[in-house]
Amino acid sequence: MEPSTEPGESAARTSGRAGAGRRVSAYNSVAQLQTDLWWTISDAARRLSLAAPDSAGRAEAVGVLDETLADVDVLTHYYSYPGPEVAQTLRALASEESYAELSRTAARIGRELIADLAVATVAAPDSQESGADADRRPRFDVLVVADLSEAEEEQILGGLRASRRRADAFVYDVIAVSSFVDAMVAILVNPWIQAVVARPDFHTRSDFDLALLRELLPPAGPPDLDCLTVADRAGALARRVREERPELDLYLVEQASIEQLATQIGREFDSVFLQQEDVLDLHLTILRGVARRYRTPFYSALVEYARKPSGVFHALPVSRGNSVVRSQWIHDMCDFYGLNIFLAETSATAGGLDSLLEPHGAIKEAQDLAARAFGARRTYFVTNGTSTANKIVTQSLVAPGDVVMVDRNCHKSHHYAQVLAGSHVAYLDSYSIDAFSMYGAIPLADIKRTLLTYRREGRLDQVSLISLTNCTFDGVVYDVERVMAECLAIKPDLVFLWDEAWFAFARFHPVYRRRTAMAAAARLAERIGTAAYRAEYRRHLQHIRGMSDDELVRERLLPDPDKTRIRAYATQSTHKTLTSLRQGSMIHVHDDDFSRRNEEAFHEAYMTHTSTSPNYQVLASLDVGRRQVELEGFELVSRQVELAMSLRDQIAGHPLLSKYFRVLDSGELIPDQYRQEGGPCPLRAGPEAMEKAWSTDEFVLDPCRLTLEISATGIDGDTFKHVELMDRWGIQVNKTTRNTVLAMTNIGTPRTAAAHLLRALIGIAEELEAEAGQLAPEKKRARDRRIDALSHDHPPLPNFSRFHDTFRAESAGEAADGDMRKAYYMAYREELCEFVSSEEARRRVDAGQPVVSAIFVTPYPPGFPILVPGQEFSEDILDFMDALDTKEIHGFDPECGYRVFVQSALAGDAG
């Protein structure tokens, strides 16, 4: 969408000075800009109300007021509140020079926007709609896209408003635009829109001067609609709306030939209506569409169950609160949690509650709704975290002896899943960021090189699965579609497990969505099914004919459309980034062969790892969390990004904060060769740069992950987290390295929390500043040494060494997979293991003797295994471990040392 009026188009309805004198790039969203506009109006009007008629500042204030009112004139056309009528009221007050009233009115609107009250302030449709009951009903906007005459506007908009009744479950108001561009602006700036009603006679370009929004909206030019048929015009709008906000309901209204339209483009819309017929049917359909997303089958069933009297004769004393409310010793538990949580506790699967292990009712419906919301073909609820979700998926797809390519920097659950499955693990190394003691992601060239190695050695058929983390803990995000496409070009049936534990929110933002597993799988499936792709693939085959493996690594590969099977799984920690009780997770499936090859195995794996007594409160929260993001996810995620960028701005722009802290950007966390288009921080360069980077770069950075570099404080990350932030200021953060602290915003982060974090950082910086001026020379030198060590003395992060030949399937080949399960269970035999000190391990390595770990060794940070069972020690690994100053290392005993296999076990004498 191109937010500007082309030369020769209709005259702009504004003065053309939109944004003049206002640095729009200083804002992170349209919502932030809109709030500032109202406060600017209020301030200018207040100054005018107090200024003398001939005062020097009066002319300036009048200019600011006129300019800002012109900006508001444009923005209000995309909202029901504050809408065009409000803008007209302000104009009237300004023309009457009622500046005091104008200031109060604008300030009130500004406060409502800041407090997120604007959606609750939508004008009541009629006098029946007032009162407390109406105020509690969810409210939303309906967007009408059509070139309406006054009579038609009254028929459609007036008819919809007149159809509303007090008995309706929801309250809505209607806004109308006449062009494709305005429709796209509206759905991107107005998060309260829940339904779009389109008539195909809309214009292509906007009648407004949208220069004000140019820097705040993604630049996607409108298609050439002028020569298209009615059906094609409507279809183009529908596809673009679905691309940006797929959760919205879409309805087509036409004055004739709706039967033909229904057959041509009916699949693009949820319903098709004849304009001349009763608008009441459209009104009821709009309500029904929102109600469809509002439904929470399992949560509603659980609420209904809790209201029923029942006699409990099963093994759950806490059910109905029976063992709690009558106890004189633990009744305070009921006071703390409330009675409802106990009323909803049961072991029953009847009475509408369904069984998680064999769902046919409410749980099945809830999972189907979640699949629709997240763009999956199937979705499964998991009540004991994504650790279990990863094990379920792995066990269902991997047989003992299968080769699995695994991100070594992945969550521990993937490592243990390979032990359980009995796979042969081929570890993939991420690029390292030694300056901050963290890893990034795995370059696509390395993944392709590994696959080509297995093909060259005749073992490609053994490779069944690749497991990757998207996005990483630190916010590095893959180009998921490209990774899948190029890997499938080498192995057409490769299965992908994308660990999106920290990325569940991404589905509900237009820029993020394209890099999610489910969206990428759907887009790739659509792409390779076209005739144009087949022609492209034939040309590609000619181009790569005769290329060596090294050349193929550098080439952008295309999968064979006749052989490719798209098989993608995503595991998401709903509780980490969306609304859910702790351990609420989901498994999303887009697998062409699920029914034919994996459904039964998946069910068995699900049964293996899922409790027969799942927590119903967790299940209900997953159901409600899905409802929330379908109806307000776009708004919440947009606000999350805005808040993160505001924090970045405040830290970078504050002289004292920037002296001691800085938020790392893309240029510091992603090497140049993986950022073809993006600059150091694409989001800061504007939406065009971010859109381009997220469309083309191999890796991008999630701006909501704020990696705070703290070397200048002289305090290490672990101390800073626990002593400074948690103990002193009550602030919780995600992780640390030697010289960084990771904070992140989420859909529940309030602005007060962001302000508290900034206040804490300022407090810490002020103390450091005061302390620096009082240090004795020797103390100052010690402090400088600490700062220098944190800034420059970084132990290089080691790559994976190798599995010892005892645990390798093909010890002579280049493919370096290992049987970690064999090593894991060999370590159960004490006679096969011994402890060695760091010094002894180094002596043996220097002497050329293999030293092989018997267990996982995981320092925190970086938080993933440096050594796994069956892996050989290397000089790099020992150097890294010796240089670590972290206090927490799992699998290493400071007194005894490392647990390793004795030489006789490695020589084949294990028995």
N, C-alpha and C positions, 0 to 999 in steps of 0.2 A: 504494500500500500504506500503510495507516494503522497505524503501529507502536505501538498501544496497545490495551488491552482495554476494550471498551465496557461501560457499566453493565449489569448483569444477565447478562453473559456468564459463562463458567466462571470459578471463582475462580482468581486468579493463583497460580502455583506458587512465587512468590518472596514476600518479605516486603512488597513494595510500596514499599520504600525505595530502589529502584534509582536510582542517580545522586545520591542525597541528599548534599549537601556536596561533590559533584564538579562542577566547571564543565565540562560536556560540550562547550560551545561552544569551549573552548580546543583541542579536537582537530580534526584535519582529516580523519579517517577512522576507521572502526571498527577497522582494523588497528592504528592508532596508539593508540587507546583500549585495545584488548585487551592490547597490550604493556605499557602503563602499569599495567593491573590486576594483572598478574603481579608486576611490581616492587613495587607497593604491598603486595601480600600478603607478599612476601618481606621487605620492610622492616618491616611491622607485626609479623610473626612473629619477626623478629630482635630487635626491641625487647622483645617479650614474653619471649623466651628469656633476656634479660639483666636484665629488670626484677625488682625485689623484689615479693613478693606484695601488699604494701600500698602500693606506690609510687603517686605522684600520676598518672603518665602511663599506668599500666596500663589503667585503665578506657577512656581515649581510644583506646589501641592496640587493645583488644578491640572497641570500636565500629567502628573503621576496618576491622579484619579481617572482622568479621561482615558489614558492608555490602558490602565488596569481594567476599567469597565469594558473596554473594547475586547480585551482578552477573555473576560468572563462571558461576554456575549457569545463567543465561539464555544467555550467549554460547556456552558449550560445547555446547549442543544443536544448533548449526549447523555443527559441525566434527567430523571423525573424530579429529583430534588438534589441540590438547588437547580431548578430548571429555568427555561426562558422567561416564565412569568416572574420569577424572583429577580432575574436580571432587569426586566422592564421596571419593576418596582424600584430597584436601585437607581436606574436611569432617571425615573421621575423624581425621586428624592434629590438627586444631584441637580437636576434642572431647576427645581424649586429652591435650591440652596438650603435644604433641610439637612444640614451636615451632621448635626448631633444625632438625629434619628438614623441617618444613613450609617454613621459609625457604629451605633448600637446594633443595628440589624446585621451588618457585615461581621461584627465581632461574635454575635450569637451563632451565625452560620459557621464561622471559623472554629468556635468551640465545639460545635456539634460534629464537625468533620474530624477534629483531633480526637474527640471522645468516641468516634465510630458510631455516632448516633444518627447520622444522616439517613441511613436506610430505615430507621424506625420513625423518621419524620415525614415519610411519604404522605402526602395529603390524603385524608380519608375520602373514599369515593363518594360517599353521601352521608347524610346526617345520621343514618342508622349505624354507621361504622365507628362512631365514637364510643369511648368507654374502655374500661380496663381489659375486658375480654379481647377486643379488637387489637389493643396495643400489644398483646402477647403473640399474635399470629405472625408467622414469618412473612416478610414482605419482599417483593422483588419487582423488577422492571421487565416489560415486554417491548422489544424493539420491532417496529414496523418499517420495512424498507420498500418504498413505492413512491412514484410520482403522483401524489394525491392532490386532487382539486379540493376546494373547501367543502363541497358537498360530500365527496368521498371520505375526506378526513372525518367529517361528522358521522358518516355511516359506519366506518370501521373503528376509528378511535373512540368516537362517542358511543358507538354500540357496545364496544368491549367494556367501557367504563360503566355504562348503564346496566350491564349484565351482572355486575358484582353484587353479591348478597352477603349478609351477615353470617349465613350458615357456611360460607366457603371456608375451607381449611386455611387458605392463604389469601393475602391481600397483594394486589399488584397495581402498578400504574403503567401507562403506555407512553412511549416516546416514538417519534417518527423522523426518519431521514429519507432523502430522495436519491441517494447515490450509493454506488458500490463502495467508494472510498469512505464515505461517512459511516456506512454500516461497519466497515472494518475498524475505523477509529472508535466507534461506539463500543464494540465488544472488547476492545483492548483497553479502553480507559474506564469503562463502567462495569465493575465486577458484579453489580446487582442484576444484570441482565440474565435471565434464565431461559428465555424463549425468543426466537426470531420469526416473525411473520413476514414473508416476502411476496411481492408481486413483481413479475418480470419486467415491468416497464421502468425500472429505476435507471437513473443516469449512471455514467461511468465515473466521472470526476466530481469532486466536491464543489459546492457553490461558496464555500467559506475560504478565507485566507487562513491556512493551517500552518503558517510559518512558525508559530509559537510551539507547535508540537513536533517540528521536524527532528529535533535532537532527542526526543523522548520516546519515539515510536519506531519500530523496525521498518526499514524502507523496502517494502515489497510492492512494487508498482502494480496497478490493476491490469488485468488482462485486456486485450482488445475486444471489447464487447459489442462494438457498434454493428458489426456485420454478422453477428451470431443470431441464430433462431431464438425464439422465446424459450424453448426448452434448454438450449445450451447456455443462455444467459443465466437462467435460474440455477442450472447445474453448477456453473462456475462459481456463483455466490455460495451455494451450499458447500461445495468442496473446500472453499477457502475458510468458511466459518468452521467447518469440521476440523480443518488443519490447525486453526488457532485455538478454538475452544470446543473440543469434541463433545463435551458434556451437555451443550445447549440443545434444546428441542428446536426443530426446524419445521415450519409449516408454510406451505405454498398456497397463495390465494390468487385466483385468476377469474376473469370475467367470462370466459368461454373455453370450450374444448378441454375441460379438465380431465375427461376420461382419457384422451390421448396423452396429455401431460403425465397422468398417473402411470401410464405404461412406459413412457419414455424416461422419466426421471423420478418416478415415485420412490425408488430406493434411496435417493438422495435426501428425501424429506420424510418426516414422521407422519404427516397427513397432508392431503390436498383438499382445498375447499373452493366452492363456487361463491364468488363475492356477493352475488345477488341473494343468496339464501341466508337464513337466520344466523346472525352473528353469535347467538347463544351457543351454538354447537362449537364454534371456535373457542369461545370463552371456556366452556367445560373441558375441551380438549387440552387447552393450556394448563388448566388446573390439574387435569389427570396426568399430564406429562411430568409436571413437577412432583406430583404425588408418587409417581413411579420411582423417582430417584429418592424421594423422602422415605419410602418404605424401608423398614428394618425388620424383616421377618422374625429373626431369632430374638432380637432385643424385645420386640413387642410380645412375643410368646412368653419370654421370661418374666416380663412385667405382669402379664396376665396370670401366669402361674403363681407369682408371689402374692397375688390378691386372693387366691382361692384358699379356703380352709382345707386342711388335709391332715390325716393321721400318718405319722412317719414311723415305719417299722423296718427301715433299711439301715445300713451301716454308715450313718452320717449323723452323729449326735448334734452337730452344730446346725443341722437343717431346721428351719423355722425359728432358729435362735433358742431351741429348747434347752441346750446345755449351757447357755450363756445368761439369758435374761433372769432365770430364777436362782442364779448363783450369787452368793454374797461375796465371793472372792474374785470373780472375773466379770462381773456385770459392767465394769468400767470399759470393757472391750466393746460392748454394745453402745455405750455412751459415745465412744470415740468414732466407731465406724457407722453407727446408725443401724436401725433395725432392718432396713430393706435388703442389705447385703446378706443377711442371714435368711430372710424370707425367700430369697432367690437361690439359696443353696439347696441342692438336691442331687441325688444319684439317679433320679428318674430320667428316662428317655421318652416316656409317653406323655400324654397330656399336651401335645403340641411342641414339645421341646426337642425331639429328634435326637439321633445318635451321631456323634462326630465321626465314628468309625464306619458307619453305614448310613450316611445321610440320605433321607428321602423327602423330608418335609422342610421345616423352617431353616435348618442349617444349610441344606442343599440350595434353597432359594437365596439365602444370604450369600453363599459362595458364588452363585451365578450372577448376582448383582455386582459383586466385587470384580468378577471377571470382566463384566461389561465396563465398569468404571475404570479399570486399569488396562483395558485394551488387550486382555488375554483371551485365549480360547477356553481355558479352564483355570479356576483358582481354588486353592485348598487352604483352609485355616490351620494354623499351628499354634498351640497354646503354651509351648515351652521353648520359644525363641528360635531365631534363625540358625543357631547352632544345630538344632534338631532338624530344621528344614533342609540345611545343607546335607546332612547325613541321609535324610530320606531320598533326596534327589539322586545323590551319588550311588546309594545302594540299589536304587531301582534301575540304574543305567549301566552299572559297572559289574562285571563278573571277575572272579579271581583270575589274575594273569593279564587282564586288559591293561593297556597303557593309558594313563591319564596324565595330561599336561596340566601342571598346577602352578599357579602364581605362588612363589615361595613366600612372598610378603602377605599372604592371605591370612584370614582368621584361623585360629587353631582348630576350629571345627572341621575345616577341609583336610587338614593333615590327619586328624583322627578318623575322618570318614574314609580316607584311603586305607588306613590300617584295618578298619572294619570290613571294607569291601575286598581287601586282598589284592588291590591293583598294583601294577608296577608304575611307580611315580617318576615322571620326567619333570623335574623342577625347572621353572623359567625364572630368570632374574630380571627384576625391574631395574631401570636406570637409578643410579644412586645420587643423592644430594648430600654429599659429605659435609658441606658447610653447616647443615642443620641436622645432621645425623638421622636422615629419613630417606626412604625410598619413594620413587614415583610410581610409574606403571611400566608395563612390559612393551617395548617397541614392537610394532607389527613385523618389522623385518626379522626380529629374533624368533617370533612365533612361526613365521613362514619358513625360516631356515631350519627350525626343528622338524617341522612337518616334512620338508623336502629331504632331510636326512633319513627319516624313517622310510620314505618312499624309495630313496636310493638303495637302502639296505634291505628292501623287500619286506618291511614290517609295518607298512602303513595300515594294513588291515587290522593290526592289533590296537591301534589308537582309537579309542572310543569316545573320549570326552576331553574337553578343555575347560578349566575352571579359572575364571578371572574375577577380579574385584572392581566393581563400577558403581559409584566412584570410590576412590581410595579414602582411607580415614582422613587424609590431609586435603582431599578435594580434587584430586586429579581424575578427570573423566575421559573415557575412551570414545573414539568414533566407532560406536558399536556396529553400525551397519557395514562399515568398511572392513572391520576385523572379521565379521562373519562372512562377508562376500569373498574376501581373498583367501580365507582358510577353506571355504567350501570349494573354491576353484582347485585346490590341491586334494582335498578329501571331501567329496560331495555329501557324505552322510555324517560328518562330524557333529557331535552334540555339544552345545554350549550351556554351561552353567554360569550365569552372571550373578554374582553375589552383590545385590543392591541393598544391603542392610541399611546403608545410610542415604539411600536415594529414592525412597518410596514417594516422597513429595514431588519428585521431578515430573511425574505424569501430568501434573496440573498447572504447568507453566509452558507456554508455547516454545520458548527457546530451549528449555531443559528437555522437553518431551522427546525431541528427535534423537537424543542420546540414551534413551531407556531401551532395555532389551525388548520389551513387547512392541513398542512403536517401531523400532528398527526392524524387527522380524516381519511385522506386517508390511512395512514399506518395501523391504527386500522381496517379499513374496509377490507383492503387486508388480514390482518392477520387472522381475525376471519372467513374469507371465505375459508380457506384451510382445507384439510382433516387432516393435522397434528394438527391443532388447535382443531378440534373436538375431536380427541383422547386425547389431553391434557386436554380438558374441562371435558371429562368423568372421567378421573383420579382425576381431581380437585374436582368433585362432591363427589366422594367417600371419599376424604381426609377431606372435611369440614362437612360431614354429622354429625349432632348432636352437632355442635359447638354452644356455646352461643354467644350473641351479642358482649360481651367483647372480646371473642376469635376471632370473625370475624373482629373486628376492627384491630387486630394485624396481621391478615392473609392477604396475597396478593390475592385478589379476581379476578376471571375471569368471564366475561359476557357470558351469554347463546347465542351461535351463532344463534339459531332458533328464539329467542325473541328480540334480541338487534336491536334497530334502532338508527343509528348514526346521531345525529341531532346537528350540531355545527354551531355557528355564530361567526364571528369575526368582531369587529368594529375597524377601524384603522384611526388615524389622519395622513393622508398622508402628510399634511403640517408640522407636527412636526418632522418627521425624513426622509422624502424624498422630492423631488422637487414638490411643489404645492403652489399656492397662499393660503393665510390664510383662514381657515375654509374648505379647501378641504379635504374631508374624503371619506372613502369607507366602504361598508358593504359586507363582503364575506360570502358565504353560502355553507355549505356542509350538506345538510339535506335530509335524505332518504325519508322523508314524505313531502317535500316541495310542490310538485305539488298536492299531494293528500289532504294535510291537512292545508297548511299554505299560499299558494301563493295568494289566494284572500284576506285573512286577512292582509298579508304583503303589498299588493298593497293599501288597504284602509289605513293602518297606514302610509304608505309612502305618500299618498295623504294628510293625515291629517297634517303631519309635514313639508312637502316640499312646498316651495313657488311656486306660479304659475309664478313668475318672477325670476327664478334662475340666478345667475351671470354666464354669459357665459365664462368670463375670468377664473373663478375658474374651470369650467368644462374643458376648454381647457388645463389648467395647469395639471389637473389630467391625461388627455390623454398623454401629453408630459412627465410627470413624470413617467408614466408606460413605455413609450418607453425608457426612460433613464435607468431605472433599469433592463430592459430586456437585454440591450446591454452593460451596464457598471456597473451594480449594484454590481457584484462580486468584481470588482476592487475598487469601491468607499467604500463599506463596509469594505473590507480588510484594506484599507488605514485608515478608521475611527478607527478601532480597533488598528492598529499599532500606530497611533498618541496618542490614549488614554494610551496605555502601555508606550509610550515614556514619556508622562507627569508623569505617576506614577514613572518611573525610575528616572527622573530628580529630583522630589521632595524628593524621598527616599534617593537619593545618594548625595544630596547637603547638606553640614554640617549646613548651616544657615537655609535653608528651612526646613530641617527635625527637627530642634530645635523647630520651631513654628507650623509646619503643618505636617499632615500625611494623606495619602489617605487610607480610611478604606478598608479592604479586606474581603473575604468571611467569614473568621473565626470570624470577629467582627459583621457581619450583618446577618449571618445564624448560628444558634446554631448547636453544634456538631451532635446531633441526626438526623439532616436532611441532613448531608453531609457524606454519607456512604463511599465515595471514595475520594472526593476532599480534598486537604489540605487547608491551609489558603488562598492561592491564586493560584488555579490550573493553570491559564495561565502562571504564573511566573515559575511554575515547569516544563513547557514544554508542547508541544501539546499532548503528550500521557496522561498526567495528566488531561488536560482540556477535551480532548475527552472522557476520562473515566468518569469524573465528570458529564459532560453534558449528558452522556448516562445512568448514574445510580443514581445520587443524587436526592433526593426529591426536593431540591431547589438549584439553582446555581445563581451566580451573574454576571450580564452583565458588562464586564470590561470597557465598554464605559461610565458607570456612575461613576464619580469620586466624592465620598463623602469626602470632605476635612474637617478633624477634626481640629478645630481652638481654642480649650480651652487654649492652651499655650499663645495665644495672649492677653487673658484677655478681648477680644471684643466679644460681643454676635453676633449671626448669622445675625440678622436683620440689626444691625449697620454695620457689616462687608460688607454685600451685598450692602447696599445703600450708606454709607458714604465712605468706603474704595474702593470698586471695581467700583461701578457705577459712583459716583460723581467725584472721583479723577482720576480713570484710564479708565473710559468709558467701563467697562467690565460688560456684562450681564450674570447672572447665573439663574438657574431654581428655586431653592427653598432653604430654610434655616430651621434649627432647632435652639435650644438655642446655640448649640456649633458646628454646622456643616454648610457647604455650599456645595450645589450640583452643580457641573459642568458636562457637558457631551459633548462628541464629536459627530458630525454627518457627513453625507457625504459631507457637504459643509464647514466643518471647515478647514481653511487653516493652514499651519504650522506657518505662521506669527502670527496668532491668539494665537496659543499655546505658541509661544515665548513671546508674549505680556503678557499673563497670568503669565508666569514664571517671567518675568521682574517685573510685578506688585507685585507678592508675595515676590520677593527678596527686592523690595523697601520698602514694609511694614515691612518685617523682619528687614531690616537695621535700620529703624526708631525706631522700638521697642527695638532693641539692643542698639542704641545710647541713647534712653530715659531711659533704665534700669540703665545705668551707671551714670545718673545724678539725679535720684530720691532721694528725702529726705526720711529718714527712715519711717516717717508716710505714705508718698505716696507709698513707696515700699510695706508696709504692706497692704495698701488698694488694691494695684494691685494684690498682692498674694491672698488676699481674693476673688477677682473677678475670678482669675484663678482657685482657689480651688472650688468655687461655680459652675463654668462652667464644671469643671472636675468631680465633685462628687455629687453635690446637685441636683439630678434629680428627679422630681416628678414622681412617678410610673404612667404609662399610664393605665387608667381604662378600664376594659372590658365593654361590653354592659350589662346594668343592667337587665331590663325586661320591657315589656309592662305592663301597668296597666291592671287589669282584665277587666275594662270597654272596653278595646280595643282588648282583646284576644278572639279568636274564641272558644278555649277550655281552660278555666281558670284552670281546675283541672289537666290537663295533663302536662307531662314533655316538650312536644314540645311547644316552646315559641314564636310562631308567633303572630303578631299583625296587626290590621287593621289601618295602619297609615293614610289612606285616611279619615277615620272617624274622627280621631283626628285632622287632618289638617283642615278639613272644620268646625269642631266644634269651632275651634279657631277664625273663622270669627265672632262669636257672642260674642260681648264684655262683655255681662253680665256673660258669662261662664268663663271669664279669669280675672286674676289679676297679678300684679307685686309683687315679693317678693325679698328682698335683699338676699345676700349670707348668712348673719347671720340668717335671719328668715328661709331660706330654711334649714340650718343646724339644727336649733332648732327643726323644725318639723320632720326632718328625725331622730334626736336623740330621739324624743318623740314617734317614731313609726308611725307617720302620713305620708301617701303617698303624695309626692310632684311630680307632673307630668308635664312635659314640654308641652307647647302648640305650640312650633315652633322649628325649627332647630337651634341649637347653635353650631357654627363652629369656633373654634380658628385657626388662621394661624400663625405659625404651630400648630398642625400637618396637618391642611387643610382638615379635614373631620368632620362630625357631631359628637360631644361628646354626644349631646342629640338630639333626633328626636321627632316629635309630638307623644304623647302618652307614652313616656318612663319615667319611674320613676327615680328620683334622687337617688343617693346612696352616702354613705360617701366617697367612693373612687373617685367618680366624683367631689364632692365638694372639696376634698383635691387637686385634680389635677387642677381644675379651680382656686383655691385660690393661688396655687404655680406658676401659669403661669405668665411670665413676658412679654408675647407677647403684641404688641400694637393693634392688629387687631382681634376682636372677633365678628363675625357676629351673631346676635340673642341675644346679651347681651347688655343691656343699663347700662353703669356705674352709671348713676344717679338713674334709676328706678329699676334695677336688672333684674331678670328672669321673663319671661312671662309664667305663669303656669295656670292650670285649677283650678277653685274654687272647694271646697270640694263637694258642692251640685251637680256639673256636674259629678263628679266621683261617686256619690251615686246613679246616675241614674235619677236625676231630670232635665236632660237637655231638656226634652220635645220632 
